Amino acid sequence: MNIYRAIKEEMLVPIHRAGWPFIALFAAITVVIGLAFEPFFWLGVPATVWCVYFFRNPLRVTPLDPLAVIAPADGRVLSVGEAELPPELNLPQGRWRCISIFMNVFDVHVNRSPIAAEVADSHYVKGAFVNASLDKANVDNERLALVLNTNNSSVPQIGCVQIAGLVARRILCDVDIGDKLGAGQVYGLIRFGSRVDVWLPLSAEPLVLAGQRTLAGETVLAKLPKSQAVKQVAAQAEKSAVKSSAPKSVPKSAPKSVKETAKKVTKKAAKKAAKKTAKKAAKKVMSKG
């Protein structure tokens, strides 16, 4: 049963449209050469199955938190520390954190948007094809950099860079300047081994560690700080909820211990209600940008 489930979840999934020409090519070569030289089927069939596996595009359940920065790629986290911005990434001056994810040839290579955003800038850079797991790959290799507007005044923009690797020779990006993306939405693909870097302000604390595995569209890499507008609305909503939940039924003549107990109980209930109210208000502000 577990084997069947694993096959169903990993193999019987949608295929990215960019993969169909390669799958057809692998299958055609296998059939043509295999009919002429039957032992070739032992090589061609596994190669075709691997090609199908490589271009898989499994369904993912993306967290709804508007402040969550979601992994754009399946793979292994290489680093989460401070780094110098590459020259083509047109982000504001300051200190930036780079969360790098390396994809090997067996990982899903479909890339997803790390956050709900609008594409503010797109820049393609020709380069080399050194091992994508090396630090210098983000300035030496072929890459495509996107700057994303986040609608968060505390962090107005973040960066997302697709980097070609030693085997990868083609970066596909389906979006351009002005396009809007939902969190976890598929926006591109890198063929045959590569890397994706997410650039965040240093103030955004990472929630992953180097060496950890990620799932595109599901793993939360970090959380953006709340914008000032969200903080103000949340504070006002909490204050209003606490005030409305203040104890009114305890008479003035009641013992001090009764008053304190009532105050503690209502304060706890008020905080719970306030948190819920503030969360709704914050989401409303975030959706308005």
N, C-alpha and C positions, 0 to 999 in steps of 0.2 A: 504493500500500500504506500509506504514511504517512497519507494523507488518510482512508482507511478506518479505520485504527487510531484516529486522532483522533476521528472521528465515533463509533466504537464506545465509546471510553473516556469521551467527554464527553456523548453523547446517549443511547446505549443503556444507561442505568443505572437503578437503582430510583428511584421517585418518592416523596417524603415524602407521607404520607397527607393532610396538611393542604392539599396542592396540588390534589388531585383535584376538589374543588368549583370551584376557579377555572379549572382546565383545561376542565371541562365547561361552565362559563359562557362562557368565551372561544369554545369550539367552537360552542356553541348560537347565540350572537350572530352568529358568522361565517356559519353556515348560513342562519339566518333572514333576516338582512339581505342576505346574498349572493344568495339566490334571488330577492329582490325587486329588488336593485340589484347586478348582477353585478360591476361594478368594485370593490365592497367586498371581494371575495375577496383582492384584492391587498394589502389592509391587514389583514384578519381572519386569514388563514392565517399570515403571519409573526408576528402578535401571539400566536396560539395556540401556535405552535412556541416562541416566546420564553417563554411561560408554563410550558410543559413543561420547558424548559431551566432556568428559575429555580428550580423546585421539585425539581430532581434531588438525589439523595442517594447519591453514589458510594461504593463500598466503599473503606475505608481500612485500611492495615496500621499498627497502633499499636505503638510501641516498648514492650518489656517491662520496661524499667528502672523500678522502683517509685519512684525519686527524680526521674524526669523529669517536668517540667510540660509538657504537650502543648498545642498551639494549639487553642483551642475553636472557631475560625472560620477559614474561608478569607478572605484579604484582604491588606491592606498594613499593616505595623506603623507606627503613628503615633508612639509614644514608648515608652521603656523605663526612664525615670528615676523618681526619688523624687517622690511626690505626697501630697497630704493626703487622708485617707480621706473618702469621702462619708458624711454623717451616718447613712444607713440601713444601712451595712455594719457589722455588730456584730462587729468584730475586736478582738483585744487591743491595748492601747496600745503605741506604738512607732513606728519609722520604716518606711514601707512603699513598695514599688516598684509602679508601675502599668504593665503592658504592654498597650497598647491596639491593637486590630486593627480596621481600618475595612473594611467590606464594601460594594462598589458593587453596582449592580443586575445585574451580570453574574457576580458571585461566587456560589458555593454558599452558601446561607443557613441550612443546617442547622448547629446548634451541638452541640458535643461536650464531654464532661467533660474538664477538663485533667489529671485525676489520679483514681486509684481512691480513693473517699472516701464519706462519709456526709453527707447534707444536714443541717446543724445549724440553719440559719436561712434563711428566705425572706421577702423584703420587696419589695412592689410599690409604686412611687412614680409618681403621676400627674405629668405635666409637659408641657413644650413639645415642639416638633418642629423644633428648629434643626438645622443641618448637623451630623451626628454626628462629623465630622472636627475640629470646633472643641473647644478645651480645656474650655470651659464646658458642653459637652454632658453630661458625667458628673454635673453637679449641676442642670442646667436641664431636661434632657429626660426623657420618660417612660422608666422603666427597671425592671428586676427584678433584685434582688441576692440571690445565694446565698452563704452561708458554708458551707464544706466542711471536715469533720473529716478529717485526712490520715493518722491513725495514726502520725505521726512526732513524737516528743517534742520535737525541735528546732524544728519548725514544725507545731504542732498544728492550725492552721487557715489556710486561704487564702480569698480571695474571688473570685467570678466574677459579672460584672454584664452583663446584656443591655441595650443602650441603643437606643431607637428613634431614627430619623434624620429627615431632611427629608422623605423619601418614605415611610418605614416608618410604619405606623399600627397595627401589631399585633405584640405580643410573645407568643409561645407558649412555655410552660414545662411540661413533662410530669412534673416531679418535685416533691415536697414534703418537708417536714421528716421525717426518719427514713428516707427512701429511700436506698438504697445504689447507687452508680454505679461502673462499671468505667472505667478510663482509656480515653478515646476513644469512650465510649458516647454515642449520640445522646440529648440530653435536651430539646431545644427548637428553636425556629425564630423568626427575625424576618423579617417580610415586607417586601420591596422597599427594601433599602438601610439599613444600620445599623452598629452597632459592638459589640464585646465587649471588656470590660476584665478582665484577670486581675491580682489584687492579691496580691503576695508580700512577705515580709519583705525589707528592704534587703540582708540577708546573702545572699540568693539571687541569684547572678550571672546576668545574662541571656546567652543564647547567640544572640540575634538582634539586629539593628540596625534603627533607624528607616528606613523605606523598603523593607525586605525583605518579600517575599511569603511567606505561610504557607499550609499545607494543614491543615485541621482534622483532628485525629486522628493526624497524622503528624509535623509539625514540632515539634521540641523547643524550647520557649521559654527554659527555664532548668532548673536542677537544684537540688533541695532539699538542704540539708546533711544529712549522716547523723545520725541520732539517737544519743544517748549509748550506748544499749543496743546498737545496731548496731556502733558503734565498739569497744565492749568485746569483743563477740563476735568481731569481725573480728581484733582485736589478739591475742586468746587463740588463735584458730584459726591465725593466722600464726605465733605463737610455738611452738605445738605442732607445726606442720608443719616449721618450721625445725629444731626439736629432733630430730624423728624422722628427718630427712634428714641429720643430722650425719655426717661421715665416720667410719667405724668400721673400715674394712678396711686403712687405712694403718698399718703397724707403727711403733712408737716409734723404731726404729733407722733409719727412712727419712730421706734427706737433707731438709734444711729446704725446699729448692725444690720437692720432690715434695709435701711436706705442704701448702705454700701453694697449689700448683696444684690439689690435690685439694679443698682448702678452698674455693677460688674456684668450682670446678665444682659442687660440692655445694650451695654457698650459692645459686648462680644457679638450680639446679634446685629447691631448697627454696623460694625466693621465688616461683617460678612455681606450684608446688604450693600454697603458702600462699595466694597470691592467689585461686586457684580455690576453695580450701576456705573462705576468708573470705567470698567472694562468695556461696557457697551458704548459709553460716551467716547472713549478713546478710539474704538473701531470706527465710529461715525466720523470723527475728525480725520482719521487716516484715509478713509474712503473718499473724503472730499479733497484730500491733498492739502 
